[in-house]
Amino acid sequence: VRNAILNPKPDPLPPIMIGGGGEQLTLRVVAKHADWWNGGGARDTYAHKLDVLRGHCAAIGRDDATIAKTWQCECVAIAPTRAAAEALAQASPFYAGAAASLVGTPADVIAQIEDWVALGVSQMQIRFADFPRTDGIRLFMDEVMPHFA
């Protein structure tokens, strides 16, 4: 955007989130302009993209810690038992495998989220496998979210 007029100017300026994992362009743009980066996929792929992003940040003299890292989880399949959670995952059109999803009991999901936090993820965008039912989101709110409050 060039020569755009915006009055009154927002104060503070809204943060810029850029999503994607292109290593040559997208992550270079993230390093230069973004306040937040949103990536997806499995943890090993995400960790690799973080390394690429760190390299782009280093090349321009930016501390990559100034960029909030977020992860887009395409499928949360949570249930009181692992078997029920697996069944929800398998029935979901959004399920892309266990490595790119959160699947299991509340304790399982907490452990999986902790693995993402250890990578540097501070926010997640999540989609529940049982939508439009609310059983999954209610279980998540009641038993997972308090762990991270």
N, C-alpha and C positions, 0 to 999 in steps of 0.2 A: 504494500500500500504506500502510495506516495501522495503528498500534498493533501492528505485527508484532514478534515476539520473536525475537531472534537471539543466542544465547549458545553458545559464546563469539563475540564480535564478531571478524571477520577483521582482522588487522593485518599488512600494510596493507589498507585497503579495496580491493576490486577496482575496476579502472577501468570506467567506464560507456561503452559504445559504443552509439550510436544511428545506425541506418541509415535512409536515405530522403532525398527531395529536395523534400518539400512546403515551399513558400516561406513560407506564412503561419503554419503551425503547427510542422511537424517541425523546420525549421531554427531556429526561435525556441527550441524546447525544447533543441535541440543547444547553442545559444549559452548557455543558462542552466544546463544540467545535465551535458552530456557531457564526457568526457575524450577520446573519439575520435568522429569522424564517418565513416561509411561511405556513400559515394555510388557511383553507377554511371553507365553510359552513355558517350557520346562526350566527347572532351576539351572541345569548346566548350560543351556543356551543363554538364559538371562545373565548368568555369571560371566560368560564370554562377552556378551554385549556390554556389560559393565566395564570389563577390562578395556574394550575398544573405546568406550566413552572416556575412561580415565586417560587413555592415550591422547585423545583429541583435546581434552582439557589441558593436559600437560603441555601440548604443543602450542597452546595460546596463553599459557600462564594462568589458567584458572584452576582454583581448588575445586575438585569434583564434589567435595562435601557440601558445596553451596547449592548443589542441585538435589532436590528431593527426589528420591527414587520411588516409583509406584509400580505396581504389578496388576495387570488385568487378568483375573482368574475367570475363565469362561464357564466353569462349572463347580459349584459347591454342592456336594451330595453328602448331607449330614443326617444321621439317624441314630436312634438309641443303640443299634447294633451295627457291626461292620457289614454283616450280610445284607441288611436293609439298605445301608448306604451304598453298597456296591450295586444293588439292584436299581436304585435311583440313578446312579451314574450311568449304568448300561442302558437305561431307558431314555436318557437325555440326548437330544440331538446336539447338544453343546459339549458333550464329554469328549475330550481329546486325549484321553489317557491320564493315568494317575500322576505322572510327573508334571502335568500342566493344570492340575485340578486340586481341589481339597476334598478328600473323600474319607469318610469314616465316622466314628463316634465323636462326640465333642472333645474327648481327650486326644484322639488321633488328629483332629483338625487343629487343636491348639499346638500340638507338636509340629505339624506341618507349617503352620504360620510362623512359629518360632524359627524354623529353618529359613524361611524367607526373610524374616527380620535380621537374622545373622548375616544374610547377604547384603543388607543395607536398605531393604524395603521398609518404608515408613507408612505407606498408604496402600490400600488394595481396592480395586473395583471388582465386585463380585456379582455372580449370577447364580441363582439357586436352581438346582436340577428339578425340583418339584413345583416350580412356578406354573400356574398361578396359585397353587395351594400355599399356605403359609406355615406349614409344619416345620420346614427346614429353617426358615428365617427366624421363627420363634425360638427354636432350639438353639440356634446360633446366638441370638440376642441374650437368651437366658443363661447359657452355659459357657459360651466361648468369649463373648465380648467382655464380661466382667474380669476375665483373666488379663486383659490388656488395658483395662481402665487405669 
